[in-house]
Amino acid sequence: MVEQLISVVIIAIVIQTVVENLKKLIKFPSGYYKKILNLKVLLTMIVSLIICVSSRIELLSLLGVELVVPYLDSVITGIVCSSGATTIHEMVKKINESRNGAN
């Protein structure tokens, strides 16, 4: 399971790298649109969702939580991964600590 969680961290790093490079290519408008919708966050979520759903990465199932709705786990994982590699790494670290403490 640890290897699978590490793969989620690696996917988050890939997402972060792809988004950072896309941000260099795209000029985001300032002003009114920024107050309503943060386009950089939207871009990050879209890239993350595409990668996680298309590769069926399912963080909750790795933790033993089975969802009835198909693809919902991948969507949730995509949203979580869009928060960045550091956040995912900290989450995996806490999961490992809690599992090691339970043994």
LINPEPE-V705509 format. One record per residue. N is the residue number from 1. RES is the residue in three letters. PSI is psi in whole degrees, 0 to 359 (NA if undefined). NEAR is the number of other C-alpha atoms within 10 Angstrom. Layout:
N|RES|PSI|NEAR, N|RES|PSI|NEAR
//
This chain:
1|MET|324|9, 2|VAL|320|11, 3|GLU|321|8, 4|GLN|321|13, 5|LEU|323|21, 6|ILE|324|15, 7|SER|328|13, 8|VAL|320|24, 9|VAL|317|22, 10|ILE|319|16, 11|ILE|319|21, 12|ALA|322|27, 13|ILE|318|19, 14|VAL|314|17, 15|ILE|314|25, 16|GLN|319|21, 17|THR|315|14, 18|VAL|314|14, 19|VAL|317|21, 20|GLU|320|14, 21|ASN|323|10, 22|LEU|323|15, 23|LYS|330|15, 24|LYS|332|9, 25|LEU|332|9, 26|ILE|133|9, 27|LYS|116|8, 28|PHE|136|13, 29|PRO|151|10, 30|SER|173|10, 31|GLY|230|8, 32|TYR|313|8, 33|TYR|324|11, 34|LYS|328|12, 35|LYS|329|8, 36|ILE|315|8, 37|LEU|127|10, 38|ASN|103|13, 39|LEU|331|15, 40|LYS|319|16, 41|VAL|319|12, 42|LEU|316|12, 43|LEU|315|16, 44|THR|315|23, 45|MET|320|21, 46|ILE|311|16, 47|VAL|315|19, 48|SER|315|29, 49|LEU|318|23, 50|ILE|313|15, 51|ILE|313|21, 52|CYS|320|27, 53|VAL|318|18, 54|SER|334|12, 55|SER|5|10, 56|ARG|48|16, 57|ILE|124|23, 58|GLU|93|24, 59|LEU|317|21, 60|LEU|322|15, 61|SER|330|12, 62|LEU|332|14, 63|LEU|4|11, 64|GLY|9|8, 65|VAL|116|11, 66|GLU|127|12, 67|LEU|148|12, 68|VAL|324|8, 69|VAL|121|7, 70|PRO|144|9, 71|TYR|350|16, 72|LEU|322|15, 73|ASP|317|22, 74|SER|322|24, 75|VAL|314|23, 76|ILE|317|18, 77|THR|320|23, 78|GLY|318|29, 79|ILE|318|18, 80|VAL|314|19, 81|CYS|332|31, 82|SER|345|26, 83|SER|349|17, 84|GLY|157|20, 85|ALA|323|21, 86|THR|316|14, 87|THR|316|15, 88|ILE|317|22, 89|HIS|316|19, 90|GLU|321|12, 91|MET|315|15, 92|VAL|320|17, 93|LYS|316|14, 94|LYS|322|12, 95|ILE|313|15, 96|ASN|319|15, 97|GLU|319|11, 98|SER|324|11, 99|ARG|320|10, 100|ASN|326|9, 101|GLY|333|8, 102|ALA|339|7, 103|ASN|NA|5
//
